[in-house]
């Protein structure tokens, strides 16, 4: 079976791979279910990083060992983890749900060593 991947900006990709974030928000729905590789896209600005840190500080569950911006510069343009996509919802009680659609994720884990990979929009088949 060929792997399917989804690009996610850092530090959100780190949060998914490390099991913190159980919903990936998108403005488009999907019927896809199953294993998905989490690709950390190349793009990440200080402002985006700070916005994520502020968002996470308001969550009812605190995240320990949040990565520094400098650490994440080495975790971009690579496959950082995997998750099982079990649903696509339009509403959720998860504190991570803020989008029009939420891809519900379970069994997230980090995959090391990180595999360099060029990302794409939407789901894509990585050349690993």
SEMARNU-511324 format. One line per 8 residues: their letters; for each residue x, y, z of N, C-alpha, C, CB. Coordinates in nm, 2 decimals, m for minus. Glycine has a CB too. Layout:
% SEMARNU-511324
a	X Y Z X Y Z X Y Z X Y Z | ...
% end
This chain:
% SEMARNU-511324
xxxxxxxx	0.08 m0.12 0.00 0.00 0.00 0.00 0.09 0.12 0.00 m0.10 0.00 0.12 | 0.05 0.22 m0.08 0.13 0.35 m0.09 0.08 0.44 0.02 0.11 0.41 m0.23 | 0.18 0.51 0.09 0.14 0.60 0.19 0.08 0.73 0.14 0.27 0.63 0.27 | m0.01 0.78 0.22 m0.07 0.91 0.20 m0.02 1.01 0.30 m0.23 0.90 0.20 | 0.01 1.13 0.27 0.06 1.23 0.36 m0.03 1.36 0.35 0.20 1.26 0.33 | m0.02 1.43 0.46 m0.09 1.56 0.47 0.01 1.66 0.53 m0.21 1.55 0.56 | 0.03 1.78 0.46 0.12 1.88 0.51 0.06 1.97 0.61 0.17 1.97 0.39 | 0.13 1.99 0.72 0.08 2.07 0.83 0.19 2.17 0.87 0.03 1.98 0.95
xxxxxxxx	0.16 2.29 0.89 0.27 2.39 0.93 0.31 2.36 1.08 0.21 2.53 0.92 | 0.44 2.39 1.10 0.49 2.38 1.24 0.44 2.50 1.32 0.64 2.36 1.24 | 0.42 2.49 1.45 0.44 2.38 1.53 0.32 2.28 1.54 0.48 2.42 1.67 | 0.22 2.31 1.46 0.10 2.22 1.46 0.13 2.08 1.43 m0.01 2.27 1.36 | 0.23 2.06 1.33 0.27 1.92 1.30 0.33 1.85 1.42 0.37 1.92 1.18 | 0.41 1.92 1.49 0.47 1.87 1.61 0.37 1.83 1.71 0.57 1.97 1.68 | 0.27 1.91 1.73 0.16 1.89 1.83 0.08 1.76 1.79 0.06 2.01 1.83 | 0.06 1.74 1.66 m0.01 1.62 1.61 0.08 1.50 1.64 m0.05 1.63 1.46
xxxxxxxx	0.20 1.50 1.59 0.29 1.38 1.60 0.31 1.34 1.74 0.42 1.41 1.53 | 0.32 1.44 1.83 0.34 1.41 1.97 0.22 1.38 2.05 0.41 1.52 2.04 | 0.10 1.36 1.98 m0.02 1.32 2.05 m0.10 1.42 2.12 0.01 1.21 2.14 | m0.07 1.55 2.10 m0.14 1.65 2.17 m0.27 1.69 2.09 m0.05 1.77 2.19 | m0.25 1.71 1.97 m0.36 1.77 1.88 m0.44 1.65 1.82 m0.30 1.87 1.77 | m0.56 1.65 1.85 m0.65 1.53 1.79 m0.74 1.57 1.68 m0.73 1.47 1.91 | m0.73 1.70 1.64 m0.81 1.75 1.52 m0.72 1.83 1.44 m0.94 1.83 1.57 | m0.72 1.81 1.31 m0.66 1.90 1.21 m0.76 1.97 1.14 m0.56 1.82 1.11
xxxxxxxx	m0.76 2.11 1.15 m0.87 2.19 1.09 m0.84 2.22 0.94 m0.88 2.32 1.17 | m0.94 2.21 0.86 m0.93 2.24 0.72 m1.06 2.31 0.68 m0.91 2.11 0.63 | m1.06 2.38 0.56 m1.18 2.44 0.51 m1.24 2.35 0.40 m1.15 2.58 0.45 | m1.20 2.23 0.39 m1.26 2.13 0.30 m1.27 2.00 0.36 m1.16 2.12 0.17 | m1.38 1.92 0.33 m1.41 1.79 0.39 m1.33 1.68 0.32 m1.56 1.76 0.39 | m1.33 1.57 0.38 m1.27 1.45 0.32 m1.34 1.32 0.36 m1.12 1.44 0.36 | m1.34 1.23 0.27 m1.40 1.09 0.31 m1.29 1.00 0.34 m1.48 1.04 0.19 | m1.16 1.04 0.33 m1.05 0.96 0.36 m1.05 0.91 0.50 m0.92 1.03 0.33
xxxxxxxx	m1.02 0.78 0.52 m1.00 0.73 0.66 m0.88 0.63 0.65 m1.13 0.65 0.71 | m0.81 0.63 0.76 m0.69 0.54 0.76 m0.56 0.61 0.80 m0.67 0.48 0.63 | m0.45 0.55 0.78 m0.32 0.60 0.82 m0.28 0.71 0.73 m0.21 0.48 0.82 | m0.23 0.82 0.79 m0.18 0.93 0.72 m0.05 0.98 0.78 m0.29 1.05 0.72 | 0.05 1.00 0.69 0.18 1.06 0.74 0.16 1.21 0.76 0.29 1.03 0.64 | 0.23 1.26 0.86 0.22 1.40 0.89 0.35 1.46 0.84 0.20 1.43 1.05 | 0.33 1.55 0.74 0.45 1.62 0.68 0.45 1.76 0.74 0.43 1.63 0.53 | 0.57 1.80 0.79 0.59 1.93 0.84 0.63 2.02 0.72 0.69 1.94 0.96
xxxxxxxx	0.54 2.12 0.69 0.57 2.20 0.57 0.69 2.29 0.60 0.45 2.28 0.53 | 0.75 2.35 0.49 0.87 2.43 0.51 0.83 2.57 0.57 0.93 2.45 0.37 | 0.71 2.62 0.55 0.67 2.75 0.59 0.65 2.75 0.74 0.55 2.80 0.51 | 0.70 2.85 0.81 0.67 2.88 0.95 0.74 3.02 0.98 0.72 2.77 1.04 | 0.66 3.11 1.02 0.71 3.24 1.06 0.71 3.25 1.21 0.63 3.36 1.00 | 0.78 3.35 1.27 0.78 3.37 1.41 0.64 3.41 1.46 0.88 3.49 1.45 | 0.56 3.49 1.37 0.43 3.52 1.41 0.34 3.40 1.42 0.37 3.62 1.31 | 0.35 3.31 1.32 0.27 3.18 1.33 0.30 3.10 1.45 0.29 3.10 1.20
xxxxxxxx	0.43 3.09 1.48 0.48 3.02 1.60 0.42 3.08 1.72 0.63 3.01 1.60 | 0.43 3.21 1.74 0.38 3.28 1.86 0.23 3.26 1.87 0.42 3.43 1.85 | 0.16 3.27 1.76 0.01 3.25 1.76 m0.02 3.11 1.81 m0.05 3.27 1.62 | 0.05 3.01 1.77 0.03 2.87 1.82 0.06 2.86 1.97 0.11 2.78 1.74 | 0.17 2.92 2.01 0.20 2.92 2.16 0.09 2.98 2.24 0.34 2.99 2.18 | 0.04 3.10 2.19 m0.07 3.17 2.26 m0.19 3.08 2.26 m0.10 3.31 2.19 | m0.23 3.02 2.15 m0.35 2.94 2.14 m0.33 2.82 2.24 m0.36 2.88 2.00 | m0.22 2.76 2.24 m0.20 2.64 2.33 m0.20 2.68 2.48 m0.07 2.58 2.30
xxxxxxxx	m0.16 2.80 2.51 m0.16 2.85 2.65 m0.30 2.86 2.71 m0.08 2.98 2.67 | m0.40 2.88 2.62 m0.54 2.89 2.66 m0.61 2.76 2.67 m0.61 2.98 2.56 | m0.55 2.65 2.64 m0.61 2.52 2.64 m0.62 2.47 2.78 m0.53 2.42 2.56 | m0.73 2.39 2.81 m0.74 2.33 2.94 m0.63 2.23 2.98 m0.88 2.26 2.96 | m0.57 2.17 2.88 m0.46 2.08 2.91 m0.33 2.15 2.87 m0.48 1.94 2.83 | m0.24 2.15 2.96 m0.11 2.22 2.94 m0.01 2.12 2.87 m0.05 2.27 3.07 | 0.06 2.18 2.77 0.16 2.10 2.70 0.30 2.13 2.76 0.16 2.14 2.55 | 0.36 2.02 2.80 0.49 2.03 2.86 0.60 2.01 2.74 0.52 1.93 2.97
xxxxxxxx	0.71 2.07 2.76 0.82 2.06 2.66 0.78 2.11 2.53 0.86 1.91 2.66 | 0.71 2.22 2.52 0.68 2.28 2.39 0.81 2.31 2.32 0.59 2.40 2.40 | 0.82 2.28 2.19 0.95 2.30 2.12 0.98 2.45 2.10 0.95 2.22 1.99 | 1.10 2.48 2.10 1.14 2.62 2.07 1.14 2.64 1.92 1.28 2.65 2.12 | 1.12 2.76 1.87 1.12 2.80 1.73 1.25 2.74 1.66 1.11 2.95 1.71 | 1.36 2.76 1.73 1.49 2.72 1.67 1.49 2.57 1.65 1.61 2.76 1.75 | 1.44 2.49 1.74 1.43 2.34 1.72 1.35 2.30 1.60 1.37 2.28 1.85 | 1.24 2.37 1.58 1.15 2.33 1.47 1.21 2.37 1.33 1.02 2.40 1.48
xxxxxxxx	1.31 2.45 1.32 1.37 2.48 1.19 1.43 2.35 1.13 1.48 2.59 1.20 | 1.47 2.25 1.22 1.52 2.13 1.17 1.41 2.02 1.14 1.62 2.07 1.27 | 1.29 2.06 1.18 1.18 1.97 1.16 1.08 2.02 1.06 1.11 1.94 1.29 | 1.13 2.07 0.94 1.05 2.12 0.84 1.09 2.06 0.71 1.06 2.28 0.83 | 0.99 2.04 0.62 1.02 1.97 0.49 1.05 1.82 0.51 1.14 2.04 0.43 | 0.99 1.77 0.62 1.01 1.63 0.65 0.88 1.56 0.70 1.12 1.61 0.75 | 0.88 1.43 0.69 0.77 1.35 0.76 0.81 1.34 0.90 0.75 1.21 0.69 | 0.72 1.39 0.99 0.76 1.39 1.14 0.67 1.29 1.21 0.73 1.53 1.19
xxxxxxxx	0.57 1.24 1.15 0.49 1.14 1.23 0.38 1.08 1.15 0.42 1.21 1.35 | 0.29 1.01 1.21 0.17 0.95 1.15 0.06 0.95 1.25 0.21 0.80 1.11 | m0.06 0.93 1.19 m0.18 0.93 1.27 m0.29 0.85 1.19 m0.24 1.07 1.30 | m0.39 0.80 1.27 m0.50 0.74 1.20 m0.61 0.84 1.19 m0.54 0.61 1.28 | m0.66 0.86 1.07 m0.77 0.96 1.05 m0.90 0.88 1.06 m0.76 1.03 0.91 | m0.98 0.91 1.16 m1.10 0.83 1.19 m1.23 0.89 1.15 m1.10 0.79 1.33 | m1.23 1.03 1.12 m1.35 1.10 1.09 m1.32 1.23 1.04 m1.45 1.10 1.22 | m1.42 1.29 0.98 m1.42 1.43 0.94 m1.55 1.50 0.99 m1.41 1.45 0.78
xxxxxxxx	m1.54 1.60 1.08 m1.66 1.65 1.14 m1.67 1.80 1.12 m1.64 1.62 1.29 | m1.79 1.85 1.14 m1.82 1.99 1.13 m1.84 2.05 1.26 m1.95 2.01 1.04 | m1.84 1.98 1.37 m1.84 2.03 1.50 m1.78 1.92 1.60 m1.98 2.06 1.55 | m1.72 1.97 1.71 m1.65 1.88 1.80 m1.63 1.95 1.93 m1.51 1.84 1.74 | m1.63 1.88 2.04 m1.60 1.93 2.17 m1.45 1.94 2.19 m1.66 1.84 2.28 | m1.37 1.90 2.10 m1.22 1.91 2.12 m1.18 2.05 2.12 m1.15 1.83 2.00 | m1.09 2.09 2.22 m1.05 2.23 2.22 m0.96 2.27 2.10 m0.96 2.25 2.34 | m0.92 2.17 2.02 m0.84 2.19 1.90 m0.93 2.23 1.78 m0.76 2.07 1.86
xxxxxxxx	m1.06 2.20 1.79 m1.15 2.23 1.67 m1.18 2.38 1.66 m1.28 2.15 1.69 | m1.14 2.44 1.55 m1.17 2.58 1.53 m1.20 2.60 1.38 m1.05 2.66 1.57 | m1.21 2.50 1.30 m1.23 2.52 1.16 m1.37 2.48 1.11 m1.13 2.43 1.09 | m1.38 2.49 0.98 m1.50 2.45 0.92 m1.52 2.30 0.92 m1.51 2.50 0.77 | m1.41 2.23 0.90 m1.40 2.09 0.91 m1.29 2.04 1.00 m1.39 2.02 0.77 | m1.31 1.94 1.07 m1.20 1.88 1.15 m1.17 1.74 1.12 m1.24 1.90 1.30 | m1.05 1.71 1.08 m1.00 1.57 1.06 m0.97 1.51 1.19 m0.88 1.56 0.96 | m1.05 1.42 1.24 m1.03 1.36 1.37 m0.91 1.25 1.37 m1.16 1.29 1.42
xxxxxxxx	m0.81 1.27 1.45 m0.69 1.19 1.45 m0.68 1.11 1.58 m0.57 1.28 1.43 | m0.63 0.99 1.56 m0.61 0.90 1.68 m0.47 0.83 1.65 m0.72 0.79 1.69 | m0.42 0.77 1.76 m0.30 0.69 1.75 m0.18 0.77 1.69 m0.32 0.56 1.68 | m0.16 0.89 1.72 m0.06 0.97 1.67 0.08 0.93 1.72 m0.08 1.12 1.69 | 0.18 0.93 1.64 0.31 0.91 1.69 0.42 0.97 1.60 0.34 0.75 1.70 | 0.53 1.00 1.66 0.65 1.05 1.60 0.72 0.94 1.52 0.75 1.12 1.70 | 0.76 0.97 1.40 0.84 0.87 1.32 0.98 0.93 1.30 0.78 0.85 1.18 | 1.08 0.86 1.35 1.22 0.90 1.34 1.30 0.79 1.27 1.28 0.94 1.47
xxxxxxxx	1.40 0.82 1.20 1.45 0.95 1.17 1.35 1.02 1.07 1.59 0.95 1.11 | 1.35 1.15 1.08 1.26 1.23 0.99 1.30 1.21 0.85 1.27 1.38 1.03 | 1.20 1.19 0.76 1.23 1.16 0.62 1.21 1.29 0.54 1.14 1.05 0.57 | 1.31 1.34 0.47 1.29 1.46 0.39 1.19 1.43 0.28 1.43 1.50 0.32 | 1.10 1.53 0.25 0.99 1.51 0.16 0.94 1.65 0.12 0.88 1.42 0.23 | 0.91 1.66 m0.01 0.85 1.78 m0.06 0.70 1.77 m0.04 0.89 1.81 m0.21 | 0.64 1.87 0.02 0.50 1.87 0.05 0.42 1.92 m0.07 0.47 1.95 0.17 | 0.29 1.90 m0.05 0.19 1.95 m0.15 0.06 1.98 m0.08 0.16 1.84 m0.26
xxxxxxxx	m0.03 2.05 m0.15 m0.16 2.09 m0.09 m0.24 1.96 m0.09 m0.22 2.20 m0.17 | m0.33 1.95 0.01 m0.42 1.84 0.02 m0.34 1.71 0.05 m0.50 1.82 m0.11 | m0.41 1.60 0.03 m0.34 1.47 0.05 m0.25 1.45 m0.07 m0.44 1.36 0.07 | m0.14 1.38 m0.04 m0.04 1.35 m0.15 0.03 1.23 m0.12 0.05 1.47 m0.17 | 0.09 1.17 m0.22 0.17 1.05 m0.21 0.32 1.09 m0.20 0.15 0.94 m0.32 | 0.39 1.08 m0.09 0.52 1.13 m0.08 0.62 1.04 m0.15 0.57 1.14 0.07 | 0.73 1.10 m0.20 0.84 1.02 m0.26 0.94 1.00 m0.15 0.90 1.09 m0.39 | 0.93 0.88 m0.09 1.03 0.85 0.02 1.13 0.75 m0.02 0.95 0.80 0.15
% end
